[in-house]
Amino acid sequence: GQHCVGRDPLLLELLREAEQARNGSPRRLLLVGPAGVGKTRVLDELEARLRLRGARVVRVGFLPGTSEVEFSGLTDVVRALAALPGSLGVSEQSARRLLAIVPELAERFPGASRAGALVDGGIRGLPEAVDDLLAAVAEDRPVVLMLDNMDFADLSTLRVFASTILRPGSRLLAIGTSRRGMSPMLSAGSTQVMEVLPLSEADIRGMLRAVA
């Protein structure tokens, strides 16, 4: 019920990127701006518009309290993605690796074994497994993965995201938000950074009129 003002140009650009993803060109986007500038509000509006267009939206917000818990952010993402219908299309090897950090998914992937899933500190193999999961859920219907407040993600999660490469042809839009502009998504080299600027005086007046 809130009126979103001053963000139409940015939202139109984001919707164009989502359309590219829907056509089989996966995209990585990062919204950068100081705390309180409205990054989360932009995600709210974008999520509503994309759901109306038939996209599946998976949204995970990172919290300061979990930044020191290994794989806490990744488990939230994997848990949310695994709930989508297409997740059953992952390979057995990928399922084993995912079960190692989210063991409750054993009912979802009954044929997978947890044995030997993680090596080298739990990093090797996980990016490929996450990539396999992303491709599986986005195969038959566009998927938008929203990662809010990536500054608070734990280091292990950041390393996995840094090594994950979106497969060509997957209909996936991955979009994150960050205050400092420091994100593992940038390591992929194909991330488009969009700055969220403070509202102008005219926009603030328009927002106040809408609220009133």
N, C-alpha and C positions, 0 to 999 in steps of 0.2 A: 503494500500500500504506500510505500515511500516513493516520492518523485525523485528521479535521478537527474540532476542538472549538470551541465557543463562537461559531460562525458560522451556526448554523441559521436564526435570524430573518432575518439579512441574505441568506442564500442563498435562502430562501423568497421574499423580496421581489424578488430578482433574477430568480428563475424566473417570478414573476408578470409582471414586465416583459417577459420573453422571450415569454411566452404572448400578451401584447398585441401584440408585434411579429409573432408568427406569424399572428395574425389580421388583419394588414394595417395596424397602427398603429405605424409605425417609432418607435423610442425612442432617446434619447441619455442615457447615464448616465455619471457620473463618480464613481469611488471615491477619496476623499480621506483621507489619514492620513500620519503621520510615517514615515520610513524604518524598515523592520523590523517594522512593526505587523502585516503579514500580507496586504497588498493582493494581491500576486502569488499567494499561497497561495489566496486566495478565488477568483481567476481560474482557478487549477488545478482546484479542485473544481467550479466552475461549468462549465468547459469539459467536464469528464468527464460531468457530468450532462446537459448539452445534447446532446453527441454521442450519448448513449444514447437521447435523444428524437428523433434524426434530423436535428438541425440541422447545417448546415455551419458550422464555426468557422474563422475566419481570424485568426491571432494574430501581432502584430508587436510586438517589444520594442525600444524606443529606447535607445541607448547613449551615454554621455557623449562618446565619441570622434567621433561623427558630428554633434554638435550644431552644428558650424561648417561642415558640408558642405551646400551648397544642394540642396534637394529630396531629400536622402538618405533621410529618413523616408518621404516620399511615394512614392519609387520602390519601396521595400520593400512598401508597402501595395498599390500598383498591380500590382506583379509577382505578389503573392499572389492578389489578386482576379482578375487576368487568367487565372490557371490554372484557374479554375472554369468549368464548362461553359457557364453562361449569359452569360459575358463576350462571346461573339460577337454578342450582341444589341445592342451599343452602336452608335451612329450612326458613319458614316464620319468626320464632323467630330470627334467625340469621340475616335475612334481616332487621328486625326492628332495631336491635342493630347497624348494619352498617349504616343505614340511619341516625341515631342520630348524627354521626360524618361526614357523607358525604351526606347531604340532597339532592344533585342534582341527586343521584341515584334513586330517587323516580320513574323516568320514566323507569328505568331498573327493579325495583321491585315494580310494581304498586299495588300489593296486600298487601304490608307491611305498617304498621302504625308506626309512630315515637313515639307514646305515650308510656311512661314508659320504654324507651329503656335503659337509663343509671341510675345507682344507685351507691352509694359509690364512688363518685368522678369520675364516668365514667369508672371504671376499671372492676368491676364485670360483667361478661357476654361477654365482648368484646373479651377476648382470645378465648373463645369457638366459637364465631362468626367468627373470623379470621381463626381459625382452620377449621371450616366448609367450609369456602370459599376456603381455600387452597386445601382441599380434593376434593371439587367439580370441580375446574378447572384442577386438575391433574388426574382426573379419567380416561379419555379416551386418554390422550396424555401427555407425560412427560413435566413438567414445571420446569424451573429454575428461582428461585427468587434471584436476585442479589441486595444486599444492600450495597452501597458504602459509605465510610466515616461515619460509625455508631457512631463515637465519637461525631458527631454533631446532633444526633437524640435527640428530646425532651424527657424529663423524662417520660411523660405519654406513649409515644410510646414505650420506653424501657421497661416499666412495662408490657405492653401488650405482647410484644415479649418474655419477661422472663417467662410468664405464658402459652404461647402457646406451645402445644405438638403436634408434627407431628403424624398423624394417621398411624399406620402400614398398609401397602398396598398402600398408596398414592404414586404416582410416582413423587416425589417432591425432588428437591435439593435446599436447602436454603444456600446461601453463602454470607458472609459479609466481610467487610474489616475494620480494626481498627489500629490506630497507637499505642495505649497504650495496646492493648490486653484486654481492659475492655469492655465487651459486654454483653447484656442481653441474647444472645444466649448461653453463657456459663452456665447460671443458669439451663438450661435444663438437664445438666449432660451428654448429648450425643453429645456434639459438639466437632468436631475434629479441633484442632488448627494447622495451617500450617504457618510457618515463611517464609516470603519473604526476602531473604538475598540480600545484595548489590551485584551487578555484579562484577565478577572477572576482573582482568586486561585483561585477554585474551578475555573475553566476550565484554568488552568495545572496545577493538581493532576491534573485529569482527563487532560490531555495527557501528563503524566509517567507516569501509570498506564498509559495506552495504549501508550506507547513501551516501558515496562518489561515 
